[in-house]
Amino acid sequence: MEEISFAFFHGKAYHGYAHAKENPELIFYVGQNRYTTKETEDSYLDQTWQKQAKDELGPIVEHFFPDSFHNAVDIY
């Protein structure tokens, strides 16, 4: 983790962003859930799957839509 913040006015919770030691380009959220029990959660899996989807599905989209300037692959 590079920096940790405390949101005093927005739920009184700690939050920040981190990156995996082996993959510094993969940045993900880490913080306390301000709506429930203040348990710590992160978006590591979401960001990992997002990158995998882009790497695997992106070329397929580009193949079928070569003239498309804007395309995106999202996982929800």
C-alpha positions in Angstrom: 0.0 0.0 0.0 1.3 3.4 -0.9 -1.1 5.6 1.1 -3.9 5.1 3.6 -6.6 7.7 4.3 -9.2 8.1 6.9 -12.6 9.4 5.8 -13.8 11.1 8.9 -17.0 12.7 7.4 -17.8 9.7 5.1 -18.4 6.7 7.3 -15.3 7.1 9.5 -13.4 4.4 7.7 -9.9 3.7 6.5 -9.2 3.3 2.8 -6.4 3.3 0.2 -5.0 1.8 -2.9 -2.5 -1.0 -3.2 -0.7 -3.1 -5.9 0.5 -6.6 -5.9 4.2 -7.0 -5.2 4.6 -9.2 -8.3 2.5 -6.9 -10.5 2.8 -3.2 -9.6 0.6 -2.2 -12.6 -2.4 -3.9 -11.1 -3.8 -1.3 -8.7 -6.8 -2.1 -6.5 -8.8 -0.6 -3.7 -8.4 -1.7 0.0 -10.6 -0.3 2.7 -13.2 -0.8 5.4 -16.8 -1.3 4.5 -18.4 1.8 6.0 -21.9 0.4 5.7 -21.6 -2.8 7.7 -19.1 -4.1 10.2 -16.1 -2.0 9.1 -14.5 -5.2 7.9 -11.6 -4.7 5.5 -12.2 -5.6 1.9 -10.4 -5.2 -1.4 -11.0 -5.3 -5.1 -8.0 -7.4 -6.0 -10.0 -10.2 -7.6 -12.2 -7.8 -9.5 -9.2 -6.0 -10.9 -7.4 -9.3 -11.7 -10.5 -10.7 -13.6 -10.9 -7.3 -15.3 -7.3 -7.5 -16.7 -7.7 -11.1 -17.7 -11.0 -10.4 -19.5 -9.4 -7.5 -21.3 -6.3 -9.5 -22.3 -8.4 -12.6 -23.5 -11.5 -11.0 -24.9 -10.1 -7.7 -26.1 -8.4 -9.2 -29.2 -11.7 -11.0 -30.1 -13.7 -7.7 -29.9 -11.0 -6.0 -32.0 -11.1 -8.8 -34.6 -14.9 -8.5 -35.1 -15.0 -4.7 -34.8 -11.6 -3.5 -36.4 -12.9 0.0 -37.2 -14.2 0.7 -33.8 -12.2 3.3 -32.1 -13.6 2.8 -28.6 -14.2 -0.6 -27.1 -14.0 -2.0 -23.6 -14.3 -5.3 -21.7 -15.9 -5.0 -18.3 -16.7 -7.7 -15.7 -19.7 -7.1 -13.3 
